[in-house]
Amino acid sequence: MTLEQSDLFPRLRAAAGEDWTRYTDHEFVRALTRGDLAEASFRHYLQQDYVFLKHFARAWALAAFKADNLADMRAATEVLDGLLNHEMALHVDLCRRWGIEAEALERTPEARANMAYTRYVIERGLAGDLLELLVALAPCVIGYAEIGAARHAEAGAALADHPYREWLETYAGDEFQGLAGSVAAQMDRLAERHMAPTRFPELAATFTAATRLEIGFWDMGLQQTL
Ligand SMILES: Cc1ncc(C[n+]2csc(CCO)c2C)c(N)n1
């Protein structure tokens, strides 16, 4: 399924209103796309993102625990496996090329914006069901796919010699686009089974909160705060 065919995600995105735009059209994203984002900001972001990915792996492990059928358990462990055994290694390589060695990554002090975001997502999963957790994860997974596709296209010919080409290619790539589509489809299946119409506002509040925490993550990168 493509994102356009999904049902719940566009409703959540619409409910997030301006916050969704503030996330996907953030100055960090604009500067990265133009190629003039300060390198120190990108390094700070990369280093924090390493810590972020570890906690997101924990959130996907929680998704496997919260699942009540094999298909949902497999979907969660596939993302977990991809993160732990593929994306983390790519991230460590990318960091090394940007001058951040593996030992420095391990010693990264966790920024408050980073902590707030990952722990919020995990808390939503602990307190709620799998749908609640996937909705908290959606701004990350589906948002980055949306940002990647749009910004990769926008950079266009400038990509030939672009400092952030690899980042843009990663999130515009088939793998992440496919992952976003399958998470959107999984949310739709769960919503069909578990979502009373009266539950939508609650889910929208979780989605908007996670979107605002993504904005905080860009701010943290841009301002290099801890
Ligand atoms: C702050 C922040 N938000 C989102 C992503 C993107 N992302 C992280 S894990 C994953 C796939 C599985 O959840 C995706 C798309 C990121 N790297 N950093």
The ligand as a Gaussian input file, in Angstrom:
#p B3LYP/6-31G(d) Opt

LIG

1 1
 C       14.734000      12.055000      15.179000
 C       14.507000      11.054000      14.116000
 N       13.246000      10.840000      13.690000
 C       13.024000       9.936000      12.737000
 C       14.049000       9.220000      12.167000
 C       13.801000       8.233000      11.067000
 N       13.762000       6.875000      11.512000
 C       14.330000       6.454000      12.648000
 S       14.075000       4.796000      12.913000
 C       13.205000       4.642000      11.483000
 C       12.639000       3.375000      11.019000
 C       12.150000       2.492000      12.074000
 O       11.516000       3.142000      13.123000
 C       13.114000       5.863000      10.836000
 C       12.419000       6.077000       9.572000
 C       15.357000       9.470000      12.640000
 N       16.416000       8.790000      12.161000
 N       15.559000      10.384000      13.602000

